[in-house]
């Protein structure tokens, strides 16, 4: 067996070596051996004959300029250069003579072609009034001819530019001859220029930027930032003429070349490696940048050759990574007849610009293939207004690339057939009343306009539509494409009032045609509706003012980076705040959106791709909308919306069974803000503003915290109803919501249509009660930011840094969110909490890293009577750390206290008479009345070897509490911020915290060791799972951890790093260590938030990566011998309810569905046969045989948060249904009713210790 295994490994290694050798040989065939000759001089007159033509923009001004130039040449050389109208310039003219082109982007199509290809820069606002661009463009099309560009935006500018060129002609012309060398003279004026005038780089500015690039390479995983900066340096040199930028480009390119020559991962994995630094997204920029600066002064021939080959390598590798080097792939792209996504259009641009450059200047045969790929891709994509994308941010990238292709190539199909305008409509429609982009699809944030300004500026030019200019100005965006081109025009801004009311974008046929045929039928289903009945997005909008109401509804659930969010409300913005949001990057299934989920007979199904628009009416400032999604896991879902701006929104969801079955239905709402359930009403606050959502149809509700974003907690509200339905029967969810600028809105509403409320079945009759042994409720409450009712200061902040409310806005990353006070003056800042509160900590973020920003000290005092008589000193705020935002650095000062107070005063004293107190944020942490502890982690082990297991509970406040078997506190240790992972074994407790610390506690709770695991991709290594296992067989346990940073690591018990491994991809979730292949050495199943199985060997080497595609988010893991061959299968569960089994090599054995997030997996042997047991948030527990076929299932009525084997049965944490004991054949044997929903449990020695949602722990006898 070992011989066969070795033979297989040898064969695989030989094959990999052969592929690498073939790639190395291919590289040698295309690598440039001799740099191209540069055409540095531009002959205008040669041997007494015209060698160039003058091509002015149409119009008297520009023709007069051409005449002056013509006369100057004739006077000095005796030769009259022809003047040719732009419309008459053909490809033959470009190829047969040099050109002098006068004008700008807007008035001269010949100049515009240069602009579209980034050779020239003048548009409506580049030079400023009276400024000019005088630039030689060397052999742009590879035909041996140059261009002199004279760019200007007004009369004074063109006259000055031509006058300067005439002066150069007078200097260099002689009878019958005139040659000009390289020209790059840029004159800018402030007036008429939209961007600020660039200040020339100082020596310090250059040195700082070089150091910043070097620092990027010192942070593994962030190298793509260096590439983007390298390109930007070249473009800034090209656009400003500042040689400092050229120096930076040269230095950055050298560093990038060195990185590629020395990086271990690049050297080991070769040119087809996984694209960790996303090179195919910036390879095209490398080509453009090099083409623009190659004729600049200072290059040696050796360096030119090195740089050229590096650029060539970037394009070549982008093709190898995509496997586009195969003739079959090239052939497919030649006849491509569909649309695609950004992971293709970015390397498509690399092939377009790389193909042009290397075919024009080096006649490389492979460049022809690259061009065939690019042209095939973009010609087809030009026929659709929507790419194969359905995601905020991502959706605009391919369309920006298509527009780049259209302009650079001259193929204006995308523009002329109206697809660009339809893309633009969808873009504008996707701006809410706050000027933010709703976050649908793979988009983790809802406060940005990612990808929009870069496309809007080009759309403004391409369509002449003033709505884009209005939007750019409204957003205050510096709108430029990826290569810094802003496409400035003179079009007048026009507010898009045509999008007020109901606005609908339709789905393009090319997008629809990919449903079920995109290569991922497990994700994107076949059409459930005829094309004519589909739509893309629908918005309801009362206006464009900040306090206007806005709602977006999604009509589709398909597309790359898309989510299963069809018929879902993507966003609701009202009263100046965003309330209903999406904002999930990876989690794509319906329960993370504002829609419904359907389980039939305990099983979920992929949401179909389309909803039908049945009705959309806007009358009297009110909208009525009805949409329907048929064939959704056996149901038809109809959503009815009544939208009354400034008042309320009513949503009635009707789910009608298409076939009989046991249905578990859930209506989901995702809200931003401090949220709580109050009876049938969800109440949410964002400072003084409020939002309320009331359920009128009586479903049971659960509020689940998801994450924090932009200083706001994000919660998911679930409304559940389960029922046995016959075909044709309907379940209704009736909800109404509203927002207010001043406090919580009152929702006085009721559902008169529902005669009865849903019924909920208890546990089966006859189930025995489990005996409660003890309850522990004395966990420390986690301090949280307290709401500040008002803030004042004496003296007030400097006017430019007002208002003072910036100090309590939740933002601290820059000057626009900070307050600076008078130089040399102390300041008193008083925060009013509204009512007396228990204050635990005060945190101040300050700016202290530059000269003049100095604080001698910050002192704290508190009061209940506004410091009239009650004045309590609370000590100094000491510097405890820093936080970096790019180059900006906050100093963090904190003070701990435990006092009740209404008023908090901070007194700041500047360091010197010239220093200022400069603050970014003030946060008061404390407890609100009645607040409960938040318990976030649980582990158990016999820590002291006495034969009884102790329980360890981690809190969101960073405490670990040890409880005895009788529920007594043994010790309590503060370990830092919120506990993110917890494990225990004999003699030690291991923990991870939210501030990316890994630590070990001794048996008495004292800290034994702490370490910060190394970052990757700039992501802190927060620990998400911990496994204690002997990896090397020496009898000592290693600590195996999975982190947010795309890494798994192993440490010794003394926290010495043993190994670390980068895997694919995103944060770690669950981990498991077992000997899978039977060789006596353990493997690590590295569970992660993405779509692939990762198996590592005991030394951390990836054995199986990117096996198939499933998920996302692996939420449970185990292993077991399913085939009786002594090898263990890796068994994983996902957030979407899949359970999958893989062999040790990553081959999939089987897959099944348990309805919802898999919370626990066990591999047991019952009756001598292996079984896989799965618990799920669907409420079901399932048992499967070794082949994945169901043996039994049991519905516990509520989400099962944990399942533990206990003797001859199982113990389940069944949320609101308490603790349930099941027999090995799935029968309910006993139940413990708990005072609050159970969120986790451990079992030992016939006793369960359960954590509950009310912040307490419960001990229950399980036998």
PyMOL commands that set and color helices and strands:
alter all, ss='L'
color gray80, all
select helices_A, chain A and resi 2-30+60-77+86-88+91-96+109-116+155-172+203-217+223-240+243-262+264-269+279-281+283-293+301-321+327-334+342-362+365-381+394-409+413-416+419-429+452-463+466-475+497-499+509-512+531-533+590-592+799-801+804-808+815-817
alter helices_A, ss='H'
color red, helices_A
select strands_A, chain A and resi 42-46+49-50+52-56+82-83+98-103+132-137+147-151+178-180+184-187+501-505+537-541+550-554+569-574+577-580+596-600+612-619+622-632+635-644+648-657+661-672+674-678+681-686+689-695+700-709+712-725+730-740+768-769+772-776+784-785+790-794+819-820+827-846+855-863+872-876+878-885+888-910+918-927+935-941+950-955+959-963+969-974+979-985+988-993+997-1001+1007-1011+1023-1029+1038-1043+1047-1051+1057-1062+1068-1074+1083-1088+1093-1096+1102-1107+1114-1120+1129-1134+1138-1142+1148-1153+1158-1166+1169-1176+1180-1184+1190-1195+1202-1206+1209-1213+1219-1223+1228-1232+1238-1244+1247-1252+1257-1261
alter strands_A, ss='S'
color yellow, strands_A
deselect
rebuild
show_as cartoon
